[in-house]
Amino acid sequence: MRLNWSESSFKYFKYFYKYLGNRIFILSILSFIVGVLDGFGLALFIPLIQVAVDRDSNSNPELGDLDFLIDSMGNIGLELNVTNILIFMTFLFLLKGVFKFMDSYYKVQLQISFVKKLRFQMLDGLGGIGYQNFVGLDAGRIQNTLSGEVYKVTGAFISYFNTLQYVVLLFVYFGLALFSDWKFALLVSIGGFLSNIFFKILFKRTETASILISSKGHQFQSYLIQAVQHFKYLKATSYFKNYREKLVDQINNIENLQKRIGFYNSLLNGMREPIILIIVIIVIAVQINLFGGSIATILLSLMFFYRALNYVISIQSSWQTFISQYGGIVAANEMIELFGQGADNRMVPDEKVHSLKSVELKEVYFRFKDGSDILRSISISIQKNEAIAFVGPSGSGKTTLVNLIVGLFTPTSGKIVINGKDREKLDFQSFRSKIGYITQEPVIFNDTVYNNVTFWAPKTPENLNRFWEAIRLANLFEFVSQAKEVEDLMLGDNGVKASGGQKQRISIARELFKEVEIIVFDEATSALDSDSEKVIQENIQSLQGKYTLILIAHRLSTIKNVDKIYLVSNGEIKSSGNFESLMESDVDFKRMVQLQEF
């Protein structure tokens, strides 16, 4: 559900209530009990002082409508003296301490529950989004939201519920002040309401700046990710200095907005207490001179108001903090909504794919939303353990075609048929579990060889045997076995401790460990030197006949021995056949071969 941030102030409560439900009210009840017990304990200071000063007086102290506290002491057989009042006060404050502990610990539990639910929701959203929709998202925004903004949401939660508790306590003390002297309490309340107009303006400006900070943070993360990804190029060409200016501008924008929030916070902190004290002083003067109020009840009411005013200050401070973190809530919600809009909402059929005997594309067309056709009238058939290849110029649609086959994209029209059945009527997860994908840039995690190959499978004897079998099939045995740490060798960030060829072979080993049936090689050798390319070619040849192989090849030597080659041109299958037949029948293919060295 999308939050409409222009709704009334109740929107924040509804947002948290969506995650926490009625547990919010339990926290409020605990805060209420804490405030009442504290107020009753404070109220007993008035009779304590009066009894201590005038021990011989037989008259009972005045507490206004709170006289029932004194009466309750008599009802339980306690004489009104200093010792008994202190005992009664101690009991009330100890009881308050118990409920305060329960209140604080319960809030911690709510915080953990909320943040966990929100993070799980974002992770589920990320995992559920279709790749076809994912490619249109801003990577910097995703990174900034999942790593940075979520902490602002945590801070916003703490500040919001601090504010909620302070509001409850404020009403408790305000109610007690009314019981003591309603005229005095009413006058102070009117003054506090008028002062709140000034604070409301500051809150609104802080909220606007907070949202802008999140937006600028997305842009900064996007630029930063690109700086890391393209660091080699930027450094080699001396462009980093120019690119740095973009980062500097973003940092300056963010810092200026944070400075603005800091100014509003400082203004609030500096002006808050003087304004409130001036109001109280004026009200005391009016109460005594115009209404002739009792000094005892005024003092008691003032004591409650002093407590209440502390919570007014706390409310404004915690609310200001909440508003300054508000951008994180907006960012998290918008990201969840984006994930939801792009979710892969296919129905999950019961029928699973247990084995891939054949994959057929029948009159398949594909286009992105609001775009022209990228693929047109594609009809091909791939049989079990067959090796096929797609070749053609850059931009011809080869990778898009493979993305359709493996289920990353959905055809605009036409059908993809698995084992003679429409793929849309089969369980997609079971289908994808049969597929391995080797890309031009191998996917290597900053972890051990074992964890990279097994994808963090438990290190059982069975898994170790499968690991070493995959290592042998991928021609990695020498590299791994001779390392000091053996399978626990750390590969470093993006596999910095392994060569390009070794990284590709680790990627192959991962898919072999997974026990897939189709292995896709997407330009798997184009970034390798000749020696590494030869090793990968040998790997591919050794897998032929054992797995269904789909190759996208720029270097045609890689696909010389495959069963069938499809020449893709301008989104269509121009011709097909084995290497020799295409050399004879297709001029374009022959020219491509002649331009490369074998």
C-alpha positions in Angstrom: 0.0 0.0 0.0 1.4 3.4 -0.9 1.6 6.0 1.8 0.0 9.3 0.9 2.3 11.7 2.7 -0.1 14.6 2.3 -2.6 13.0 4.7 -3.2 14.3 8.2 -0.6 13.9 10.9 -2.3 10.5 11.8 -0.5 9.1 8.8 2.6 8.3 10.9 0.6 6.3 13.4 -1.2 4.4 10.7 2.1 3.5 9.1 3.6 2.0 12.3 0.3 0.4 13.2 0.4 -1.5 9.9 3.6 -3.2 11.1 2.9 -3.5 14.9 -0.9 -3.6 15.3 -2.4 -3.3 18.8 1.0 -3.7 20.5 1.3 0.1 20.1 -1.6 0.6 22.6 0.1 -1.7 25.1 3.2 0.5 25.0 0.9 3.6 25.5 -0.8 1.9 28.5 2.5 1.1 30.1 3.6 4.8 29.6 0.3 6.0 31.1 0.8 3.8 34.3 4.4 5.1 34.6 3.2 8.7 34.5 0.3 8.2 36.9 2.5 6.5 39.5 5.2 9.2 39.1 2.6 11.9 39.5 1.1 10.4 42.6 4.5 10.1 44.1 5.3 13.8 43.3 2.0 14.9 44.7 2.9 13.5 48.1 5.8 16.0 48.3 3.2 18.7 49.2 1.8 17.0 52.3 5.3 15.8 53.2 6.6 19.4 53.3 3.5 20.6 55.1 3.6 17.9 57.7 7.4 18.3 58.2 7.1 22.1 58.6 4.0 22.1 60.9 4.1 18.8 62.8 1.6 20.1 65.5 -1.2 21.0 63.0 -4.2 18.8 63.0 -5.4 20.0 59.6 -4.9 17.9 56.5 -2.8 19.2 53.6 -4.7 20.4 50.5 -4.2 18.5 47.2 -7.3 19.7 45.4 -8.9 16.7 43.7 -5.9 14.6 44.6 -6.9 14.5 48.2 -7.8 10.8 47.7 -4.1 10.0 48.0 -4.1 11.3 51.6 -7.4 9.5 52.2 -6.0 6.3 50.9 -3.2 6.3 53.5 -5.8 6.5 56.2 -7.9 3.8 54.6 -4.9 1.3 54.8 -4.2 2.4 58.4 -1.2 4.7 57.9 -1.1 7.8 60.1 -0.3 11.0 58.3 3.3 11.6 59.3 6.7 12.1 57.6 7.8 8.4 57.9 4.5 7.0 56.5 4.4 9.5 53.7 8.0 8.6 52.8 7.1 4.9 52.9 4.1 5.4 50.7 6.1 7.5 48.2 8.9 4.9 48.1 6.3 2.2 47.3 4.9 4.3 44.5 8.3 5.1 42.9 9.4 1.5 43.2 6.2 0.4 41.4 6.8 3.1 38.8 10.4 1.6 38.3 8.9 -1.8 37.6 6.5 -0.5 35.0 9.2 1.8 33.6 11.4 -1.3 33.0 8.5 -3.1 31.3 7.8 0.0 29.2 11.4 0.4 28.0 12.0 -3.3 27.3 8.7 -3.6 25.4 9.7 -0.6 23.2 13.0 -2.4 22.4 11.1 -5.5 21.4 8.7 -3.4 19.2 11.7 -1.7 17.5 13.4 -5.0 16.7 10.1 -6.4 15.3 9.4 -3.4 13.2 12.9 -3.1 11.7 13.1 -6.8 11.0 9.7 -6.8 9.2 10.6 -3.8 7.2 14.0 -5.2 6.1 12.4 -8.6 5.3 9.8 -6.7 3.2 12.4 -4.9 1.2 14.5 -8.1 0.7 11.3 -10.0 -0.4 10.5 -7.1 -2.7 14.0 -7.2 -4.2 13.9 -11.0 -4.6 10.4 -10.8 -6.1 11.0 -8.2 -8.7 11.2 -9.5 -12.2 14.6 -8.9 -13.9 12.8 -7.3 -16.8 11.7 -4.5 -14.4 14.8 -4.5 -12.3 17.0 -3.4 -15.2 15.1 -0.1 -15.2 15.8 0.8 -11.6 18.6 3.0 -10.2 21.3 0.8 -8.6 22.4 3.8 -6.4 18.9 4.3 -5.1 18.5 0.6 -4.2 21.9 0.5 -2.4 21.3 3.8 -0.6 17.8 2.7 0.6 18.8 -0.9 1.7 22.0 0.1 3.4 21.7 3.8 4.5 18.0 4.9 4.6 17.0 1.8 6.6 19.0 3.1 9.5 17.2 6.4 9.3 14.0 4.5 9.5 15.3 2.8 12.7 16.1 6.2 14.1 12.7 7.5 13.0 11.0 4.6 14.8 12.8 5.3 18.1 12.1 9.1 17.9 8.4 8.5 17.0 7.7 6.2 19.9 9.7 8.4 22.3 7.3 11.2 21.1 4.3 8.9 21.6 5.3 8.0 25.1 6.1 11.7 25.9 2.6 12.7 24.7 1.0 10.1 27.0 3.0 11.4 29.9 2.3 15.0 29.0 -1.5 14.2 29.1 -1.0 12.4 32.4 0.7 15.4 34.1 -1.7 17.8 32.4 -4.6 15.8 33.8 -3.0 15.9 37.3 -2.4 19.6 37.0 -6.1 20.1 36.1 -7.0 18.1 39.2 -4.8 20.3 41.3 -5.9 23.7 39.9 -7.9 23.8 36.7 -7.7 27.5 36.1 -3.9 27.6 36.3 -3.6 24.5 34.1 -6.0 26.0 31.5 -4.0 29.3 31.2 -0.7 27.5 30.8 -2.2 25.3 28.1 -3.5 28.3 26.1 0.0 29.8 26.2 1.6 26.5 25.2 -0.8 26.2 22.2 0.1 29.6 21.0 3.9 28.9 21.2 3.4 25.7 19.2 2.7 27.7 16.0 6.4 28.7 16.0 7.6 25.1 16.5 5.2 23.8 13.8 6.9 26.0 11.2 10.3 24.6 12.1 9.0 21.0 11.9 7.6 21.5 8.4 10.9 23.0 7.1 12.9 20.2 8.7 10.6 17.6 7.1 11.2 19.1 3.6 14.9 19.2 4.1 14.9 15.5 5.3 13.2 14.3 2.1 15.6 16.2 0.0 18.6 14.7 1.8 17.3 11.2 1.0 16.9 12.1 -2.7 20.4 13.6 -2.9 21.7 10.5 -1.0 20.3 8.3 -3.8 22.1 10.3 -6.4 25.4 10.3 -4.5 25.3 6.5 -4.1 24.6 6.1 -7.8 27.6 8.2 -8.7 29.7 6.5 -6.1 28.9 3.0 -7.4 29.8 4.1 -10.9 33.1 5.5 -9.6 34.0 2.2 -8.1 32.8 0.2 -11.1 34.7 2.3 -13.6 37.7 3.2 -11.3 40.2 1.6 -13.6 39.1 3.7 -16.6 38.7 6.9 -14.6 42.2 6.5 -13.2 43.9 5.5 -16.4 42.4 8.4 -18.3 42.8 11.0 -15.6 39.1 11.6 -15.7 38.7 10.8 -12.0 39.5 14.5 -11.2 36.6 15.6 -13.4 34.3 12.9 -12.1 35.2 13.9 -8.5 33.5 17.2 -9.1 30.2 15.5 -9.5 30.7 13.7 -6.2 31.8 16.9 -4.5 28.6 18.7 -5.7 26.4 16.0 -4.3 28.3 16.0 -1.0 28.0 19.8 -0.8 24.2 19.6 -1.5 23.7 17.0 1.2 25.9 18.9 3.7 24.0 22.1 3.0 20.7 20.4 3.7 22.1 18.9 6.9 23.3 22.3 7.9 19.8 23.7 7.4 18.3 20.9 9.6 21.0 21.7 12.2 20.0 25.4 12.1 16.4 24.5 12.7 17.3 22.1 15.6 19.6 24.7 17.2 16.9 27.4 16.9 14.4 25.0 18.5 16.7 24.1 21.4 17.6 27.7 22.0 14.1 29.2 22.0 12.0 26.4 23.4 12.7 26.7 27.2 12.7 30.5 27.4 9.3 30.7 25.6 7.8 28.1 27.9 9.2 29.7 31.1 7.9 33.1 30.1 4.4 31.6 29.6 4.5 30.0 33.1 5.7 33.2 34.8 2.9 35.2 33.2 0.3 32.6 34.2 1.5 32.5 37.8 1.2 36.3 38.0 -2.3 36.2 36.5 -3.5 33.3 38.8 -2.3 34.9 42.0 -3.3 38.6 41.3 -6.6 38.1 39.4 -8.0 34.7 40.6 -6.5 34.6 44.1 -5.6 30.9 43.9 -4.3 28.8 46.8 -0.5 28.8 46.9 -0.5 25.1 47.8 -2.6 24.0 44.9 -0.7 26.4 42.6 2.6 24.9 43.7 1.3 21.3 43.2 -0.1 22.3 39.8 3.2 24.0 39.0 5.1 20.9 40.0 3.0 18.8 37.6 3.4 21.5 34.9 7.1 21.5 35.4 7.1 17.8 34.8 4.7 18.3 31.9 6.8 21.1 30.4 9.8 18.8 30.5 7.8 16.4 28.3 6.8 19.3 26.1 10.4 19.9 25.5 11.1 16.2 25.0 8.2 15.9 22.6 9.5 18.8 20.5 13.0 17.4 20.5 12.1 13.8 19.7 9.6 15.0 17.1 12.2 17.2 15.5 14.5 14.2 15.4 11.7 12.0 13.9 11.0 14.6 11.2 14.8 14.8 10.3 14.8 11.0 9.8 11.4 11.1 8.0 13.1 10.9 4.5 14.2 7.4 5.3 10.6 6.3 5.8 9.6 7.9 2.5 12.6 6.3 0.7 11.9 2.8 2.2 8.2 3.0 1.3 8.9 4.2 -2.2 11.4 1.4 -2.7 8.9 -1.2 -1.5 6.3 0.2 -3.8 8.7 0.1 -6.8 9.6 -3.5 -6.0 5.9 -4.2 -5.8 5.1 -2.6 -9.1 7.8 -4.6 -10.8 7.1 -7.9 -9.0 7.1 -11.1 -11.0 3.4 -11.8 -10.2 3.1 -15.1 -12.1 0.9 -17.6 -10.6 2.9 -20.5 -9.1 1.6 -23.7 -10.7 1.9 -26.9 -8.8 3.6 -28.8 -11.7 7.4 -28.7 -11.2 10.0 -29.2 -13.8 12.0 -32.3 -12.8 14.1 -32.6 -15.9 14.7 -30.5 -19.0 14.2 -32.7 -22.1 13.5 -29.8 -24.5 13.0 -26.1 -24.7 11.2 -24.6 -27.7 10.5 -21.0 -28.7 7.4 -20.6 -30.9 6.9 -17.3 -32.8 8.4 -15.3 -29.9 8.4 -11.5 -30.0 9.9 -9.3 -27.4 9.9 -5.6 -26.6 10.4 -3.5 -23.5 7.5 -1.3 -22.4 6.9 1.6 -24.8 9.7 0.4 -27.1 9.9 -1.3 -30.5 10.4 -5.0 -31.1 13.9 -6.2 -30.1 13.2 -9.8 -31.2 10.8 -10.9 -33.9 9.3 -14.2 -34.9 11.9 -16.4 -33.1 11.3 -20.1 -33.4 14.0 -22.5 -32.2 14.2 -25.9 -30.6 16.8 -27.0 -28.0 17.1 -30.7 -27.1 18.6 -32.3 -24.0 22.4 -32.3 -24.0 22.6 -30.4 -27.2 25.1 -27.6 -27.6 23.9 -24.6 -29.5 25.3 -21.1 -30.0 24.0 -17.6 -30.9 26.3 -15.4 -32.9 25.8 -12.0 -34.6 26.8 -8.4 -34.4 26.5 -6.4 -31.2 22.9 -5.3 -30.5 21.4 -8.0 -32.7 19.5 -9.4 -29.7 21.6 -12.4 -28.7 21.6 -11.7 -24.9 17.9 -10.8 -24.9 17.1 -14.1 -26.6 19.0 -16.0 -23.9 17.3 -14.0 -21.2 14.0 -15.1 -22.6 15.1 -18.7 -22.7 16.3 -18.7 -19.0 13.1 -16.9 -17.8 14.6 -13.5 -17.0 12.3 -11.9 -19.6 8.7 -12.8 -20.6 7.8 -12.8 -24.3 5.6 -10.0 -25.5 3.9 -12.6 -27.7 4.5 -16.2 -28.7 5.2 -19.2 -26.4 8.1 -20.8 -24.7 7.5 -24.5 -24.3 9.3 -26.8 -21.8 9.0 -30.6 -22.4 6.0 -29.9 -24.6 4.2 -27.7 -22.1 3.7 -24.0 -21.9 6.3 -22.6 -19.5 3.7 -20.2 -18.0 1.9 -23.3 -16.7 5.0 -24.7 -14.9 6.7 -23.8 -11.7 9.3 -21.2 -12.6 11.6 -21.8 -9.6 12.0 -25.4 -10.4 12.8 -24.5 -14.0 15.4 -21.9 -13.0 17.0 -24.3 -10.6 18.1 -26.4 -13.6 19.9 -23.5 -15.2 23.5 -22.3 -14.8 24.7 -19.0 -16.0 28.3 -18.0 -16.9 28.7 -14.3 -17.7 31.5 -12.3 -19.3 32.3 -10.8 -15.9 32.3 -13.8 -13.6 30.3 -13.4 -10.3 32.8 -13.9 -7.5 31.9 -13.1 -3.9 34.4 -11.9 -1.3 34.6 -15.2 0.4 36.3 -18.6 0.3 36.6 -20.8 -2.8 34.4 -23.3 -1.1 31.6 -20.9 -0.4 31.8 -19.4 -3.9 31.4 -22.8 -5.5 28.9 -24.3 -3.1 27.0 -21.0 -2.4 27.5 -21.4 1.4 26.4 -25.1 1.5 27.2 -26.7 4.9 30.7 -28.4 4.8 29.5 -32.0 5.1 31.5 -34.9 3.7 28.9 -35.3 0.9 29.2 -31.6 -0.1 33.0 -31.7 0.1 33.0 -34.6 -2.3 30.7 -32.7 -4.7 32.9 -29.6 -4.3 36.1 -31.4 -5.3 34.3 -33.2 -8.2 33.1 -29.8 -9.5 36.7 -28.4 -9.0 38.1 -31.2 -11.1 35.6 -30.9 -13.9 36.3 -27.1 -14.0 40.1 -27.7 -14.2 40.7 -25.9 -10.9 42.2 -28.8 -8.9 45.8 -27.5 -9.1 44.8 -23.9 -8.2 42.8 -24.9 -5.1 44.8 -27.9 -3.8 48.1 -26.1 -3.9 46.8 -23.1 -1.9 47.8 -22.9 1.7 44.2 -22.6 2.9 43.0 -25.2 0.2 39.2 -24.8 -0.2 39.2 -22.0 2.5 41.3 -19.7 0.3 39.8 -16.2 0.5 39.3 -14.8 -3.0 39.0 -11.2 -2.0 36.7 -8.5 -3.4 35.5 -9.5 -6.9 38.0 -12.4 -6.8 41.1 -10.2 -6.8 43.3 -13.1 -5.8 42.4 -15.2 -8.9 43.1 -14.6 -12.5 40.4 -14.0 -15.1 40.5 -17.5 -16.3 40.4 -18.9 -12.7 37.4 -16.8 -11.9 35.6 -18.1 -14.9 36.3 -21.6 -13.9 35.1 -21.0 -10.4 31.8 -19.8 -12.0 31.7 -23.0 -14.0 32.4 -25.1 -10.9 29.5 -23.3 -9.1 27.0 -24.3 -11.7 28.4 -27.9 -11.8 28.1 -28.2 -8.0 24.5 -27.0 -8.4 23.8 -30.0 -10.7 22.2 -28.0 -13.4 21.0 -29.3 -16.8 21.4 -26.2 -18.9 24.6 -24.1 -18.8 24.6 -20.7 -20.5 27.9 -19.2 -21.5 27.3 -15.5 -22.2 30.5 -14.2 -23.9 32.4 -16.3 -21.3 35.8 -16.0 -23.0 35.7 -12.6 -24.6 37.5 -10.9 -21.7 40.2 -13.6 -21.4 43.7 -13.9 -22.7 44.5 -16.7 -25.3 45.7 -19.2 -22.7 42.8 -18.7 -20.4 40.4 -18.8 -23.4 41.8 -22.1 -24.5 41.3 -23.6 -21.0 37.7 -22.4 -20.9 37.1 -23.8 -24.4 38.4 -27.2 -23.2 36.1 -26.9 -20.3 33.1 -26.3 -22.6 34.1 -29.2 -24.9 34.4 -31.5 -21.9 30.9 -30.6 -20.9 29.4 -31.3 -24.3 27.0 -34.3 -24.4 26.7 -34.2 -20.6 24.8 -30.9 -20.3 22.6 -28.8 -22.6 24.9 -25.9 -23.5 23.8 -22.5 -24.8 26.7 -20.2 -25.9 26.7 -16.5 -26.9 30.0 -16.1 -28.7 32.0 -13.2 -30.0 35.1 -15.3 -30.6 33.8 -17.9 -33.1 36.6 -20.4 -32.2 34.6 -21.1 -29.0 31.6 -22.5 -30.9 33.3 -24.4 -33.7 32.3 -27.8 -32.4 28.7 -27.1 -31.2 25.8 -29.0 -32.7 23.9 -25.9 -34.0 24.7 -22.3 -34.6 22.0 -19.6 -34.9 23.0 -16.3 -36.7 21.0 -13.5 -35.1 20.6 -10.2 -37.1 18.4 -7.3 -36.3 16.3 -9.3 -33.8 15.7 -12.2 -36.2 17.2 -15.7 -36.8 18.9 -15.1 -40.2 20.2 -18.6 -40.6 21.2 -21.7 -38.7 23.3 -24.9 -39.1 26.6 -26.3 -37.9 29.9 -24.5 -38.4 30.7 -26.0 -41.8 27.3 -25.6 -43.3 27.1 -22.0 -42.3 30.5 -21.3 -43.8 29.2 -22.6 -47.1 25.7 -21.1 -47.0 25.9 -17.8 -45.2 28.1 -15.0 -46.6 27.8 -12.9 -43.4 28.9 -15.8 -41.2 31.8 -16.6 -43.5 32.9 -12.9 -43.3 32.7 -13.0 -39.5 34.9 -16.1 -39.4 37.5 -14.6 -41.9 37.8 -11.5 -39.8 39.0 -13.6 -36.7 42.0 -15.7 -36.2 41.6 -19.4 -35.3 
